[in-house]
Amino acid sequence: MMKKTTYLILLIIIASCSGDSFEQEQENENHVLVEGNWLLNFELTENNIAPVNFNLIKNDSSYHVEFSNSEEKILATEVSLVDNKIVIHDPIFNSWFEGKILNSTTIKGIWHKGKDYEIPFTAMQGDAPRFEKPDNLTASSTNISGKWEVDFSNNNPDDHYKAIGVFQQVDDYVTGTFMTETGDYRYLEGNMYNNNLYLSCYDGSHLFLFKATLVNEKLTGNFWSGTHWEEPWVATRNEDFELTNPDSLTYLKDGYNNIEFTFPDIYKKDVSLSDVKYQGKVVIVNIMGPWCPNCKDETAYLSNLYNDKKNEGLEIIALSFDKSEDFDIAKENILKIKNFFNADYDFLIAGKANKIAAAKSLPMLNHVMSYPTSIFIDRNGTIRKIRTGFYGPGTGDYYTRYTEKTNDFIDKLLAEKKKN
C-alpha cells in the first residue's frame, strides 16, 4: 500500500511539473503580431469605452503603428517588442502604451500620459467598426450632417461654454468636431446607431469620448475627456449660430502700446522682441505649449508659413509654456515639436503652463485665455491683431478659411513699409 501511495504522489508531482512547464512555455512563446487593422479600446469606466483604430505595419524587423481619427493619421515609429511586451511612444507628446501581447491578435495594457496619469486598454486585430453595432440595429433615415449650436455644462454656470458642432454622416458613419472660443476638439470619428451618436478621438495627448441621443431634433449626451473630466452637452441645429470673434477676446490693457518680454531660447540665450533680428520685421508671437494638440496644429501651419515668407521679412517667436518647470525637460519637449515640424523659427522657454502665470509674464495682455494665442505685429512694432485659439484641419472649411485669411493678412503686413 505504501509503494502504491508513493508512486501516486510521484505521478502527481510529475504531472504538476509538466503542467507548469507547459504554461511557462506558453507564456514565454514569442507571438508574432498580425499586421493590418486593429481596434484599441480605452477603458474610461466600466460602461464607457473610448475606441481608436490603428494600423499595425511591419517594417523589416520592427513595427510601426499608425493611429487614425477620420482623415488624421498619427504615425508612431518608436515601437519596441521584447518578451511579449510592446511599448509604443507618441512621436510628439509625453505619452506611451505599455502592453502585454496575449496572442498574435490581442494586446492588453496601460496607456500612460506623463508619470501620474494612466488608462487601461485592450487592442484586438480585425476590421471591426469604431463603435460596435447593436444587435437591434434598425433602418433609420436620421442624419445629423450640418451645423449645430452646442451648450456644454449648460446646468453649471461656472463651467458652461458654447460651441459649434459640425458633422458629416454617410450611412451610420459620422465624422466632425466641436469648435469653442478657444480651439477645437480636433478629428472626431464614430457612428450613429438607432438615433444614438458615438464619437471618439485619440491624438497622443487627449482622449475624447462623446455620446448623445437624438430626440425631436435635439442631441443630448455626455462628454468625457479621459478619466478626469465628464460633462453634459446639448445641441440643436442652427446654421446661423456663431461664436464670439476670436480676434476680440485677448487685447492690450489700457496704458500699454506694445508687447515686451525676455525669455531664454533652447540654448539658454535671452531673447527679446526688441532684439535687432526682429526690428523692421513682421513678427508673429505664438503663445503655445508642447502638450497642446491645437498648438501642434498651429505649429504645422506656422512652419509652412515661415518657410514661405521668411525671405520677405516674416519672423515667428514661439513662447513655450511647459507642464514642467525643469528647463531641460521643457527643452526636450519643445525640441520634439520643433524637429517634427521642421519649424525653423525661434522657440523660447517662457515658463510653466498655467494661464495665471502666463498672464503675469505678459502683463500687458488682459489675460492668456487659450493655448495657442497668436499676436501679429507689423514692421513698426504695432500690434495689429491678437487671435485667441486656433481652428485646426479637423474643422474643415473653418480651417481653410482661417489660413487663407491669415495668409492674406500676412501678405498685407509684409507689403507695408516701415515708417522712419
C-alpha positions in Angstrom: 0.0 0.0 0.0 2.9 2.4 0.9 4.5 1.8 -2.5 1.3 2.5 -4.4 0.8 5.7 -2.5 4.4 6.8 -3.1 4.0 6.0 -6.8 0.8 8.0 -7.0 2.4 11.0 -5.3 5.3 10.9 -7.8 2.8 10.8 -10.7 1.0 13.9 -9.3 4.3 15.7 -8.8 5.4 14.8 -12.4 2.1 15.9 -13.8 2.2 19.1 -11.9 5.7 19.9 -13.1 4.7 19.1 -16.6 1.8 21.4 -16.4 3.9 24.3 -15.0 6.4 23.8 -17.8 3.7 23.8 -20.4 2.2 27.1 -19.1 5.7 28.6 -18.8 6.3 27.7 -22.4 3.0 29.2 -23.5 3.8 32.4 -21.5 7.3 32.6 -23.0 6.2 31.9 -26.5 7.0 34.9 -28.7 3.9 35.8 -30.5 4.1 37.4 -34.0 1.5 40.2 -34.1 -0.8 40.2 -37.1 -0.4 43.2 -39.4 -3.3 45.3 -40.6 -6.2 46.9 -38.9 -6.7 46.9 -35.1 -9.2 48.4 -32.7 -8.0 49.7 -29.4 -10.5 50.3 -26.6 -9.6 52.7 -23.7 -11.5 51.7 -20.6 -12.6 55.0 -19.1 -15.2 53.5 -16.8 -17.0 50.1 -16.6 -19.7 51.3 -19.1 -17.7 53.7 -21.2 -15.2 52.6 -23.7 -13.3 55.1 -26.0 -12.2 53.3 -29.2 -9.5 54.2 -31.7 -8.4 52.5 -34.8 -4.8 51.8 -35.7 -2.9 50.1 -38.5 0.0 47.8 -37.5 2.8 47.9 -40.0 5.7 45.5 -40.2 8.9 47.4 -41.2 11.7 45.0 -41.8 12.3 43.5 -38.3 10.4 46.2 -36.4 6.8 47.6 -36.3 5.2 50.9 -36.8 1.8 51.9 -35.5 -0.5 54.4 -37.4 -3.4 55.7 -35.4 -6.4 57.1 -37.3 -9.0 59.7 -36.5 -11.1 60.3 -39.6 -8.6 61.9 -42.0 -5.8 62.3 -39.4 -3.0 59.8 -39.3 -0.5 59.7 -36.4 2.5 57.5 -37.2 4.4 56.1 -34.2 7.8 54.7 -35.3 9.2 54.2 -31.8 7.8 50.8 -31.1 9.6 48.1 -29.2 8.7 44.4 -28.7 10.6 42.4 -26.0 9.4 39.1 -24.4 5.8 39.6 -25.5 5.7 43.1 -24.2 5.1 46.1 -26.6 5.8 49.7 -25.9 4.6 52.4 -28.2 5.7 56.0 -27.8 3.9 59.0 -29.3 6.2 61.0 -31.7 5.4 64.3 -30.1 3.7 64.2 -26.8 4.9 62.7 -23.5 2.6 59.6 -23.7 3.1 55.9 -24.4 1.5 52.5 -24.4 2.8 49.5 -22.4 1.1 46.3 -23.3 1.3 42.6 -22.9 0.9 40.5 -26.0 -1.6 37.8 -25.1 -1.6 36.3 -28.5 -1.0 37.3 -32.1 -4.3 39.3 -32.2 -4.7 40.6 -28.7 -2.8 43.2 -26.6 -3.8 44.3 -23.1 -2.1 47.0 -21.1 -1.9 50.6 -19.9 -1.7 54.0 -21.7 0.5 56.4 -19.8 0.5 60.2 -20.1 3.3 61.6 -18.0 4.1 60.0 -14.7 0.8 60.1 -12.9 -1.9 59.5 -15.5 -2.9 56.2 -16.9 -5.8 54.4 -18.6 -6.1 50.6 -19.2 -6.7 49.4 -22.8 -7.4 46.3 -24.8 -6.5 46.1 -28.5 -7.7 43.4 -30.9 -6.8 42.8 -34.5 -9.7 43.0 -37.1 -11.9 45.2 -39.2 -14.5 46.0 -36.6 -16.3 49.3 -36.7 -15.1 52.0 -34.4 -18.2 51.5 -32.2 -19.9 48.1 -32.1 -23.2 47.9 -33.9 -26.1 47.0 -31.7 -27.9 43.7 -32.3 -31.2 45.5 -32.6 -30.0 47.9 -35.3 -33.0 49.3 -37.2 -33.1 51.1 -40.5 -33.3 54.9 -39.9 -33.2 58.0 -42.1 -31.7 60.0 -39.2 -28.7 62.1 -40.5 -27.0 64.7 -38.3 -24.9 66.3 -41.1 -24.7 70.1 -40.7 -24.0 72.8 -38.2 -25.3 72.6 -34.6 -25.4 75.1 -31.7 -23.9 73.4 -28.6 -24.0 74.0 -24.9 -21.5 72.2 -22.7 -22.3 72.1 -18.9 -25.4 74.1 -19.5 -26.7 73.4 -16.0 -23.5 74.7 -14.4 -22.8 78.5 -14.9 -19.2 78.1 -13.8 -18.3 75.5 -16.4 -20.8 76.4 -19.1 -19.5 77.3 -22.6 -20.8 77.5 -26.1 -19.6 75.6 -29.2 -20.3 74.9 -32.8 -20.7 71.3 -33.8 -20.1 70.4 -37.4 -20.8 66.8 -38.5 -20.8 64.8 -41.7 -22.7 61.5 -41.8 -22.7 58.8 -44.5 -25.0 55.8 -43.6 -24.1 55.1 -40.0 -20.5 56.6 -40.2 -20.0 60.0 -38.7 -17.1 62.5 -38.6 -16.8 66.1 -37.4 -15.7 68.2 -34.5 -16.7 70.8 -31.9 -15.3 74.4 -32.1 -15.2 76.6 -29.0 -13.9 80.1 -28.5 -10.5 78.7 -27.5 -10.0 76.0 -30.1 -11.5 72.7 -31.4 -11.8 69.1 -30.4 -9.9 68.0 -33.5 -10.8 65.0 -35.6 -13.8 63.1 -34.2 -14.9 59.8 -35.7 -17.7 57.4 -34.9 -21.1 56.1 -35.6 -24.8 56.8 -35.4 -26.9 53.8 -34.4 -30.7 54.0 -33.7 -30.6 57.8 -33.0 -27.6 57.3 -30.7 -24.4 59.2 -31.6 -20.9 57.9 -30.6 -17.7 59.9 -31.3 -14.1 59.5 -30.2 -10.6 60.8 -30.7 -7.1 59.9 -29.6 -4.4 62.4 -30.6 -1.5 61.4 -28.4 -2.3 63.9 -25.7 -6.1 63.9 -25.4 -8.6 61.2 -25.3 -12.2 62.2 -26.1 -15.5 60.3 -26.0 -18.9 61.9 -26.9 -22.2 60.2 -26.6 -25.7 61.6 -27.3 -29.2 60.6 -28.2 -31.3 62.5 -30.8 -34.9 63.2 -29.8 -37.0 65.8 -31.6 -34.0 67.2 -33.4 -32.1 67.7 -30.2 -28.9 65.9 -29.2 -28.5 65.3 -25.5 -25.5 63.5 -24.1 -22.2 63.5 -22.2 -18.6 64.2 -23.0 -15.6 62.5 -21.4 -12.0 63.8 -21.5 -10.0 60.8 -20.4 -10.9 59.7 -16.9 -10.5 63.1 -15.3 -13.4 65.1 -16.8 -17.1 64.4 -17.6 -19.8 67.0 -18.5 -23.2 67.1 -20.2 -23.9 68.7 -23.6 -27.0 69.5 -25.7 -27.2 70.6 -29.3 -29.8 71.9 -31.7 -29.4 72.6 -35.5 -28.6 76.2 -36.2 -26.8 77.1 -39.4 -26.7 80.8 -38.4 -25.1 80.4 -34.9 -21.6 82.0 -34.5 -19.2 82.3 -31.6 -17.6 85.5 -30.3 -14.9 86.7 -32.7 -11.7 85.1 -31.6 -9.8 88.3 -32.6 -11.6 90.2 -29.8 -11.1 88.0 -26.8 -7.4 88.9 -25.9 -6.2 92.5 -26.1 -3.7 95.0 -24.7 -4.6 96.6 -21.4 -5.1 100.3 -21.1 -1.7 102.1 -20.7 0.2 99.6 -23.0 1.1 100.2 -26.6 3.1 97.1 -27.4 4.3 93.8 -26.0 7.6 93.2 -24.3 9.3 90.1 -22.9 12.7 88.4 -22.4 12.8 84.6 -22.2 15.7 82.1 -22.8 15.8 80.1 -26.0 16.7 76.4 -26.0 20.4 77.4 -25.7 19.7 79.5 -22.6 20.3 82.7 -24.5 18.0 85.5 -23.6 15.8 86.7 -26.5 13.7 89.9 -26.6 11.3 91.3 -29.1 13.5 94.4 -29.1 16.5 92.4 -30.5 17.9 93.7 -33.8 16.8 90.4 -35.5 13.1 91.5 -35.2 13.4 95.2 -36.0 11.6 96.2 -39.1 10.1 92.7 -39.5 6.6 91.4 -39.4 6.5 89.2 -36.3 4.1 86.6 -35.0 4.4 85.8 -31.3 2.8 82.4 -30.8 1.9 81.6 -27.1 1.8 77.8 -27.1 2.7 74.6 -25.2 4.2 71.3 -26.4 1.5 69.4 -24.6 -1.3 71.1 -26.6 -2.8 69.4 -29.8 -4.3 72.6 -31.1 -0.8 74.2 -30.7 0.6 71.2 -32.7 -1.9 72.0 -35.5 -0.9 75.7 -35.5 2.8 74.9 -35.4 2.4 72.8 -38.6 0.7 75.8 -40.2 3.2 78.4 -38.9 6.2 76.3 -40.0 5.0 76.3 -43.6 4.1 80.0 -43.4 7.5 80.9 -42.1 9.3 78.9 -44.8 7.3 80.7 -47.5 7.6 84.2 -46.1 10.9 84.4 -44.1 12.8 85.9 -47.0 10.1 88.6 -47.3 10.6 89.8 -43.7 8.5 87.4 -41.5 9.7 86.3 -38.2 8.0 84.0 -35.7 8.7 83.6 -32.0 7.1 80.7 -30.1 6.7 81.2 -26.3 6.5 77.7 -24.9 4.7 77.2 -21.6 5.5 73.7 -20.4 3.9 71.4 -17.8 7.4 71.1 -16.3 9.4 73.9 -14.6 12.6 71.9 -15.3 14.4 73.7 -18.2 16.0 70.6 -19.6 12.6 68.8 -19.7 10.9 71.8 -21.2 13.7 72.0 -23.8 13.3 68.3 -24.7 9.6 68.7 -25.1 9.8 71.7 -27.4 12.6 70.1 -29.5 10.2 67.3 -30.3 7.7 69.8 -31.7 10.4 71.9 -33.5 12.1 68.9 -35.1 8.9 67.0 -36.0 7.5 70.0 -38.0 10.9 71.3 -39.2 10.0 74.6 -37.6 13.0 76.9 -38.3 11.9 79.8 -36.2 12.7 80.7 -32.6 11.3 78.8 -29.6 11.6 80.3 -26.1 11.1 78.6 -22.8 8.6 81.0 -21.2 7.6 79.3 -18.0 5.1 76.8 -16.6 1.8 76.1 -18.4 -0.5 78.0 -16.1 -2.8 80.7 -17.5 -2.4 82.9 -14.5 1.4 82.5 -14.5 1.5 83.2 -18.3 -0.6 86.3 -17.8 1.8 87.6 -15.1 4.8 87.0 -17.5 2.9 89.0 -20.2 1.2 91.7 -18.0 0.3 93.9 -21.0 -2.4 91.4 -22.0 -5.9 91.3 -20.4 -5.4 87.5 -20.0 -4.0 84.4 -21.6 -7.3 82.7 -22.3 -6.1 79.9 -24.5 -3.2 77.9 -25.8 -2.5 78.8 -28.5 -2.8 82.6 -28.8 -1.0 84.4 -31.6 -0.1 88.1 -31.7 0.5 89.7 -35.1 2.9 92.7 -35.1 3.7 94.9 -38.1 7.1 96.3 -39.2 6.7 99.3 -36.8 6.2 97.1 -33.8 2.5 97.8 -33.6 0.2 95.0 -32.6 -2.4 94.7 -35.4 -4.3 91.6 -34.2 -4.4 89.1 -31.4 -6.0 85.7 -32.2 -7.2 83.5 -29.4 -7.2 79.8 -30.1 -6.8 78.0 -33.4 -9.2 76.1 -35.6 -7.2 73.1 -36.9 -7.6 71.0 -40.0 -10.2 68.9 -38.2 -12.6 71.8 -38.6 -12.6 71.5 -42.4 -13.8 74.7 -44.1 -13.2 76.8 -41.0 -9.5 75.9 -41.1 -9.3 76.6 -44.8 -10.9 80.0 -44.4 -8.8 81.0 -41.4 -5.5 80.0 -43.0 -6.4 81.7 -46.3 -7.4 84.9 -44.5 -4.3 84.8 -42.3 -2.0 84.3 -45.4 -3.6 87.4 -47.0 -3.2 89.4 -43.8 0.5 88.5 -43.5 1.0 89.5 -47.2 -0.6 92.8 -46.4 1.7 93.4 -43.4 4.8 92.4 -45.4 3.8 94.8 -48.2 3.7 97.8 -45.8 6.9 99.9 -45.4 8.5 100.7 -42.1 8.0 104.2 -41.0 11.1 106.3 -40.4 
